[in-house]
Amino acid sequence: MGKLQDKVAIITGGAGGIGRGMAMAFVKEGAKVVIVDLNEEAGHTVVKELQSYVPECLFIQQDLTQHDQLAGVVKQVGDKLGRIDIVVNNAHASKMASIEKTTQQELNFSFNTGFYPTFYFMQAALPYLKETKGKIINFASGAGIKGDPNQGSYAAAKEAIRGITRVAANEFGPYGINVNIISPIAKSEGMVKWADENPEYYEKMLSGIPLRRAGELESDIGRVAVFLASEDSDYITGQTIMVDGGSIKLR
């Protein structure tokens, strides 16, 4: 019996990167994982991997910027699998630009792919999570916590997610629902490509991490997500968990 045996988990952006890492960690603990992602080809590939562990895993193709459709995605999961125990709001996209050069379109893009889907998935899943005393895991970033240059639209949306997570922790706590945040540094496909193209900058970044490495998608980020999704974290809510090798120490 795994820590998440027979739990139903929704993971947005689960077709690659951190999302896939968490999905693999979840199924190895017995969870039925539903990947929600725009990338159909990658989604089907990953869900086949997951089904080799837990046959009931599903892939739902969805453009997360279509906010009026997100409640329907949650209902689809509830109808097919009978319950929802865990919601992981991982997906987010943005474009880099200085504040001086950031456009309204770029701000909208970041909030439409990150903040609003997080908000609407929490809202739509609440009735199900009340029944299961479930868990919500949202995602922040050091870019917002530190205020990284050229990350204005991304940082703003990520900090908005942190704010709404604290509100949700207070509102949902009486129902036995835990709501927490992971803020990672992870060796995603994008980081690996960037490291190959910018080896000097990559080494400089690593030198600023006390553990001197980026996190592994499944064994580092995924295992913390398993902890936050399991009963082991029942007395933790409203917290930002820095899974970044010690890069940022919150006070």
C-alpha positions as CSV (number, residue, x, y, z in Angstrom):
1,M,0.0,0.0,0.0
2,G,1.4,3.3,-1.1
3,K,1.1,6.7,0.7
4,L,-1.5,7.7,-2.0
5,Q,-3.2,4.4,-2.6
6,D,-6.4,4.8,-4.6
7,K,-6.3,8.6,-4.2
8,V,-7.4,10.6,-7.3
9,A,-5.0,13.4,-8.3
10,I,-5.4,16.0,-11.0
11,I,-2.1,17.5,-12.2
12,T,-2.1,20.4,-14.7
13,G,0.9,20.6,-17.0
14,G,1.5,16.9,-16.3
15,A,2.7,16.0,-19.8
16,G,6.3,17.1,-19.2
17,G,8.8,18.6,-16.8
18,I,7.9,18.9,-13.1
19,G,4.3,17.8,-13.8
20,R,5.5,14.5,-15.3
21,G,7.9,14.0,-12.4
22,M,5.2,14.5,-9.9
23,A,2.8,12.2,-11.8
24,M,5.4,9.4,-11.8
25,A,6.1,9.9,-8.0
26,F,2.3,9.8,-7.4
27,V,1.6,6.6,-9.3
28,K,4.4,4.8,-7.6
29,E,2.5,5.5,-4.3
30,G,-0.7,4.1,-5.8
31,A,-2.5,7.3,-7.0
32,K,-4.9,7.4,-9.9
33,V,-3.4,10.4,-11.8
34,V,-5.3,12.6,-14.3
35,I,-3.0,14.7,-16.5
36,V,-4.5,17.9,-17.8
37,D,-2.4,19.4,-20.6
38,L,-2.6,21.1,-24.0
39,N,0.1,18.8,-25.5
40,E,-1.9,15.8,-26.8
41,E,1.0,13.8,-28.1
42,A,3.1,14.1,-24.9
43,G,0.0,13.7,-22.7
44,H,-0.9,10.3,-24.3
45,T,2.8,9.2,-24.1
46,V,3.0,10.0,-20.4
47,V,-0.3,8.5,-19.5
48,K,0.7,5.2,-21.0
49,E,3.7,5.3,-18.7
50,L,1.5,6.0,-15.7
51,Q,-1.0,3.3,-16.7
52,S,1.8,0.7,-16.4
53,Y,1.6,1.4,-12.7
54,V,-2.0,2.4,-12.2
55,P,-4.3,1.4,-15.1
56,E,-7.0,4.0,-14.2
57,C,-4.8,7.0,-15.0
58,L,-6.2,9.4,-17.6
59,F,-5.2,12.2,-19.9
60,I,-7.5,15.2,-20.6
61,Q,-6.4,17.6,-23.3
62,Q,-7.4,21.1,-22.3
63,D,-6.3,24.7,-23.1
64,L,-6.1,26.2,-19.6
65,T,-6.8,29.7,-20.9
66,Q,-10.3,28.5,-21.7
67,H,-11.4,29.3,-18.1
68,D,-15.1,28.6,-18.6
69,Q,-14.2,25.0,-19.5
70,L,-12.2,24.2,-16.4
71,A,-15.1,23.4,-14.1
72,G,-16.1,20.8,-16.7
73,V,-12.7,19.2,-16.6
74,V,-13.0,18.8,-12.8
75,K,-16.6,17.4,-13.2
76,Q,-15.3,14.9,-15.8
77,V,-12.7,13.6,-13.4
78,G,-15.2,13.3,-10.6
79,D,-17.7,11.5,-12.8
80,K,-15.2,9.1,-14.2
81,L,-13.2,8.2,-11.1
82,G,-15.8,8.9,-8.4
83,R,-13.8,11.3,-6.2
84,I,-11.0,13.9,-6.2
85,D,-8.4,13.8,-3.4
86,I,-5.6,16.0,-4.7
87,V,-5.3,19.0,-7.1
88,V,-1.9,20.1,-8.3
89,N,-1.9,23.4,-10.1
90,N,1.5,23.2,-11.8
91,A,1.0,24.6,-15.3
92,H,2.1,28.1,-16.1
93,A,3.6,29.9,-19.1
94,S,5.0,33.4,-19.5
95,K,7.4,35.6,-21.5
96,M,10.5,37.3,-20.2
97,A,10.6,41.1,-20.5
98,S,11.6,44.1,-18.3
99,I,8.8,45.9,-16.6
100,E,9.5,48.8,-18.9
101,K,8.8,46.7,-22.0
102,T,6.1,44.3,-20.6
103,T,2.9,44.6,-22.6
104,Q,-0.7,44.0,-21.5
105,Q,-0.8,41.0,-23.7
106,E,2.2,39.5,-21.8
107,L,0.6,40.2,-18.5
108,N,-2.6,38.6,-19.6
109,F,-0.7,35.5,-20.9
110,S,1.0,34.9,-17.6
111,F,-2.2,35.3,-15.5
112,N,-4.4,33.4,-18.0
113,T,-2.1,30.3,-17.9
114,G,-1.1,30.4,-14.3
115,F,-3.2,32.4,-11.8
116,Y,-6.6,32.0,-13.2
117,P,-6.4,28.2,-13.8
118,T,-5.1,27.8,-10.3
119,F,-8.0,29.8,-8.9
120,Y,-10.7,28.1,-11.0
121,F,-9.5,24.6,-10.4
122,M,-9.4,25.2,-6.6
123,Q,-12.9,26.7,-6.8
124,A,-14.4,23.8,-9.0
125,A,-12.7,21.1,-7.0
126,L,-13.8,22.4,-3.6
127,P,-17.0,20.3,-3.3
128,Y,-15.1,17.1,-4.1
129,L,-12.2,18.0,-1.7
130,K,-14.7,18.7,1.1
131,E,-15.9,15.1,0.8
132,T,-12.3,13.6,0.8
133,K,-10.6,16.2,3.1
134,G,-8.3,16.6,0.2
135,K,-5.0,18.4,-0.6
136,I,-4.2,21.3,-3.0
137,I,-0.6,21.9,-4.1
138,N,0.0,25.2,-6.0
139,F,3.3,26.4,-7.5
140,A,5.3,29.6,-6.8
141,S,8.8,30.6,-8.0
142,G,11.9,32.2,-6.6
143,A,11.5,34.7,-9.5
144,G,8.6,36.2,-7.6
145,I,10.0,35.8,-4.1
146,K,13.4,37.4,-5.0
147,G,12.0,39.7,-7.8
148,D,14.2,38.4,-10.6
149,P,14.8,41.0,-13.4
150,N,12.8,40.5,-16.6
151,Q,10.3,38.3,-14.9
152,G,7.6,40.9,-14.1
153,S,4.6,39.1,-15.6
154,Y,5.7,35.7,-14.3
155,A,6.6,37.0,-10.8
156,A,3.3,38.9,-10.5
157,A,1.2,35.9,-11.3
158,K,3.3,33.6,-9.0
159,E,2.9,36.0,-6.1
160,A,-0.8,36.3,-6.8
161,I,-0.9,32.5,-6.5
162,R,0.9,32.6,-3.2
163,G,-1.7,35.2,-2.0
164,I,-4.7,33.2,-3.0
165,T,-3.2,30.0,-1.5
166,R,-3.0,31.7,1.9
167,V,-6.6,32.8,1.6
168,A,-7.7,29.3,0.5
169,A,-5.8,27.7,3.5
170,N,-7.8,29.9,5.8
171,E,-11.1,29.3,4.1
172,F,-10.7,25.6,3.3
173,G,-9.0,24.6,6.6
174,P,-12.3,24.1,8.5
175,Y,-13.2,21.4,6.0
176,G,-10.0,19.5,6.6
177,I,-8.4,20.6,3.3
178,N,-4.7,21.5,3.2
179,V,-3.5,24.1,0.7
180,N,0.3,24.5,0.2
181,I,2.8,25.8,-2.3
182,I,6.0,24.3,-3.7
183,S,8.6,26.8,-5.0
184,P,11.2,24.7,-6.9
185,I,14.5,24.8,-8.7
186,A,14.2,21.8,-11.0
187,K,16.2,20.2,-13.8
188,S,13.4,20.5,-16.4
189,E,13.8,20.0,-20.1
190,G,13.9,23.8,-20.5
191,M,16.7,24.2,-17.9
192,V,18.8,21.5,-19.4
193,K,18.5,23.2,-22.8
194,W,19.4,26.6,-21.3
195,A,22.4,25.0,-19.4
196,D,23.7,23.5,-22.7
197,E,23.5,26.9,-24.4
198,N,24.8,28.9,-21.4
199,P,27.2,26.7,-19.4
200,E,28.9,29.6,-17.7
201,Y,25.6,31.1,-16.5
202,Y,24.4,27.7,-15.4
203,E,27.5,27.1,-13.3
204,K,27.1,30.5,-11.7
205,M,23.5,29.7,-10.9
206,L,24.5,26.4,-9.3
207,S,27.2,28.1,-7.2
208,G,24.3,30.1,-5.6
209,I,22.6,26.9,-4.5
210,P,24.0,25.5,-1.2
211,L,23.5,21.9,-2.4
212,R,25.1,22.8,-5.8
213,R,22.6,21.2,-8.0
214,A,19.2,21.6,-9.6
215,G,16.4,19.4,-8.3
216,E,15.5,16.1,-9.9
217,L,12.0,16.1,-11.3
218,E,10.7,12.9,-9.7
219,S,13.0,12.2,-6.8
220,D,13.3,15.7,-5.4
221,I,10.2,17.7,-6.5
222,G,7.9,14.7,-6.9
223,R,8.7,13.3,-3.5
224,V,7.9,16.6,-1.7
225,A,4.7,16.7,-3.7
226,V,3.9,13.2,-2.4
227,F,4.5,14.4,1.1
228,L,2.2,17.3,0.7
229,A,-0.5,15.1,-0.9
230,S,-0.4,12.5,1.8
231,E,-1.6,12.3,5.4
232,D,2.0,13.0,6.5
233,S,1.3,16.7,5.9
234,D,-2.1,16.8,7.6
235,Y,-1.0,19.6,10.0
236,I,0.7,21.8,7.4
237,T,-1.3,24.4,5.4
238,G,-0.8,27.8,3.9
239,Q,2.9,27.3,3.6
240,T,5.5,27.9,0.8
241,I,7.9,24.9,0.8
242,M,11.2,25.9,-0.9
243,V,12.4,22.9,-2.8
244,D,15.4,24.7,-4.2
245,G,18.5,23.3,-2.6
246,G,18.6,26.0,0.0
247,S,18.7,28.9,-2.5
248,I,16.1,30.9,-0.6
249,K,15.5,30.8,3.1
250,L,12.1,32.3,3.9
251,R,11.6,34.1,7.2
